[in-house]
Amino acid sequence: MESPLDEEDGTFTNISLADDSEYRSRKRSSKVERAPTTMMNADMDAVEAENQVELEEKTRLINQVLELQHTLEDLSARVDAVKEENLKLKSENQVLGQYIENLMSASSVFQTTDTKSKRK
């Protein structure tokens, strides 16, 4: 690089090449830094969009799980109610069965007849 002319005294000022290479290096690195920043922004947008999709999917799945849990609770309550009703009906059937047996034993129509003992 040529040295610029110092206008006041007409002499040249020496500028080191190291300074110039440092300037070029900084200029190149700032260009390099800008490219990844742009790429990083695009990547970040893609990651954010992916995260948004994942968040929506998680929300949908959570809602579905909650709905299934409520359905399971309802079914469980229904099973318990049916079990109670079943026990109640079994008890009633036993009472009715015993009542019918008592009626049959008290009635002469249902008395067992021993035909062999009458023949002898």
Long-range contacts (C-beta under 8 A, 24 or more apart in sequence): none
